[in-house]
Amino acid sequence: MSEIKSKPPAKKKGLIILIVAVVVIGVIAIASSGSDEPSLVNNGTSETSTNGGDETDNRTEFVIGDVIAWEGQEITVVSVERDWQSGNQFITPSAGNEFVNVNVRIENKSNRNISFNPFDWRIQNSNGAIEGHSWAASADDSLGSGELVPGGNRTGSIMFEVPQGDDGLILHYSPGFWTNRTVQIHLRD
């Protein structure tokens, strides 16, 4: 009778566990590599905001016009157009709602390509509901999706459908799939 030689099951199992552990550690390292905190670069003026010394103004809540440095990029809500009209009789918001056109600018300040897309942006209304961008409406200058090379920038609009006249809107930005960290930008004038 011939004997069949194979690796003991314990060694195979140990190798598989080691490979899985290395992959998990790698994913965690990549996800946490952008661990810098959001900071205000300026508030729409040419001055850099500080807390009186050399410390940067670190926070997670901002307003329209703030240039926010975070995760290797600078983001700005350039403008907000309330009650946006598509010009198409078939593209209208639901009863009691309005379209809000939020124009944003993203600049890559890192040394690697970064991605951008409207799925990174969500809006919160006064009732506490946080929702994604509108699929029904799209502006001519839509943000779209793609990548920015180091030094590249993109300005574009993201459309949201919100309760009509809601003055407590907050835009949430979370760059990328691997993070649950967000920056909040209050959309009040």
BELLINHU-V495101 format. One record per helix or strand of 3 or more residues. SS is the DSSP state (hx for helix, st for strand). FROM is the first residue (numbers start at 0). TO is the last residue. Records with the same first field share a line. If there is no record, write none. Layout:
SS: FROM-TO, FROM-TO
This chain:
hx: 8-31, 117-119
st: 38-41, 60-62, 66-69, 72-80, 96-107, 113-115, 120-123, 145-147, 152-162, 169-172, 182-185
